[in-house]
């Protein structure tokens, strides 16, 4: 054993006796053990990168029926000729409803009425 280490052990034992611990340990060496703890390593928790999802809808194709005249719409919705005539009068007798200008509207849709 090294002389310096032995001297430290003996002086540590004498210091313990002088400190008033209540037991007499004269001549008994005290072993001081010091544990070397490596510095703690900090582990950083990193969240995974956010994923973004892009949903692309296919283009919507709008198919429109060919434009219908007012008389064709009334006939397609199964309104009577009397209802179509009253609608023509309430609309102010538009000329677009009476193709041959004879005073009877919707003759192409409902048939000739004169």
Secondary structure as the mmCIF struct_conf table of DSSP 4:
data_model
#
loop_
_struct_conf.conf_type_id
_struct_conf.id
_struct_conf.beg_label_comp_id
_struct_conf.beg_label_asym_id
_struct_conf.beg_label_seq_id
_struct_conf.end_label_comp_id
_struct_conf.end_label_asym_id
_struct_conf.end_label_seq_id
HELX_RH_AL_P HELX_RH_AL_P1 UNK A 3 UNK A 18
TURN_TY1_P TURN_TY1_P1 UNK A 19 UNK A 20
BEND BEND1 UNK A 22 UNK A 23
TURN_TY1_P TURN_TY1_P2 UNK A 26 UNK A 27
HELX_LH_PP_P HELX_LH_PP_P1 UNK A 38 UNK A 45
HELX_LH_PP_P HELX_LH_PP_P2 UNK A 47 UNK A 51
HELX_LH_PP_P HELX_LH_PP_P3 UNK A 57 UNK A 62
HELX_LH_PP_P HELX_LH_PP_P4 UNK A 65 UNK A 69
HELX_RH_AL_P HELX_RH_AL_P2 UNK A 70 UNK A 76
TURN_TY1_P TURN_TY1_P3 UNK A 77 UNK A 78
HELX_RH_AL_P HELX_RH_AL_P3 UNK A 81 UNK A 90
TURN_TY1_P TURN_TY1_P4 UNK A 91 UNK A 92
HELX_RH_3T_P HELX_RH_3T_P1 UNK A 95 UNK A 97
TURN_TY1_P TURN_TY1_P5 UNK A 99 UNK A 100
BEND BEND2 UNK A 102 UNK A 103
HELX_RH_AL_P HELX_RH_AL_P4 UNK A 107 UNK A 110
#
